[in-house]
Amino acid sequence: MTPKELLSAWDIGEVVSASPIRSYSGGATAVAAASGERYVLKRRGTPESVKDEFDLLTALKESGVPVAVPVRTKTGAPYLTADGSSYCLYPRLRGEVVREHYSRVAPERTRRFGRAIALLHVALLKWRPEATAPGLDLVSSVKGWALPAIGRHADQVDCGRVAAMGDEYLAELEPLAAELPMQWIHRDIHPGNMLFAGDELTGILDFEMVRRGPRLFDPCYCATSILIGGWQDPGNRMAWPGLLKELIAGYEETIPLTEPERKAIFSVLSGIEFIFMAFCLEHEQYGPARCNQDVLSWLHDSRARIGV
């Protein structure tokens, strides 16, 4: 079925345009209705995962987090099943993605990212608190998957250097891992998944990867996204440690880090790079994998200046 045929399942009036949105996973369409309302139609996973997301987004909105809860279909369902796939229609939130991270106003912008992540974490802490679902284990993810995956690509990256950094990573994180506060986390909270109108947070997007994990992962993930986004400019690299501190400071305005979390910041930053490097190698994305290796090496070589 075409997007316009799918959209007939929702009571949104005349559809004047439906255009594909470029994204890593694909399956998203920008929709404009004659009323002036804007939506995003997405092909989603299993009905069970879609129901869980609807429940989560509803709970977050009720807690004051600006999220796009899927529009119910004409039958009252939170999604449509067609052609063997599930589809959700999300209202398009106002605001824009912040794309410039190294300008004069970057420190305050980065602090706002930290505040936004903390706002989300407070709300996520209330959602299904009794859940015991398997979560993100950074020790096993790196030790049991990422490092072996990297080792299978010795012709593409410096496996000896990576293995040495991996040993340091595990020696530092393993004693701390059990003490890191765990909860539901976004898992993909980079600047492109947050919307702002001026200083106001107007949207947090893309909850497909939500899982239980160390809460420290989310602010560190956002920080590494900012680092990689400006990686090619040496001046940006010099500025990034200050931005990391601003992001953590914004987060701590609401959620103070525990002492184990403070000690684990560097390890979590490194773990994210191990995971991305392995993912890229397994998908034969060798250029990005080597970039992640460069970032990982720079983090280790610059640790004293980063201050974590």
Buried (B, 14 or more C-beta within 10 A) or exposed (E): EEBBEBBEBBEBEEBEEBEEEEEEEEEBBBBBBEEEEBBBBBBBEEEEEBBBBBEBBBBBBEBEBBBBBBBBBEEEBBBBEEEEBBBBBBBBBEBEEBEEBBEEEBBEBBBBBBBBBBBBBBBBBEBBEEEEEEBBBBBEBBBEBBBEBBBEBEEBBBBEEBEEBBEEBBEBBEEBBEEBBBBBBBBBBBBBBBBBEEEEBBBBBBBBEBEBBBBBBBBBBBBBBBBBBBBEEEEBBEBBBBBBBBBBBBBBEEBEBBEBBBBBBBBBBBBBBBBBBBBBBBEEBBEBBBBBBBBBBBBBEBBEEBEB
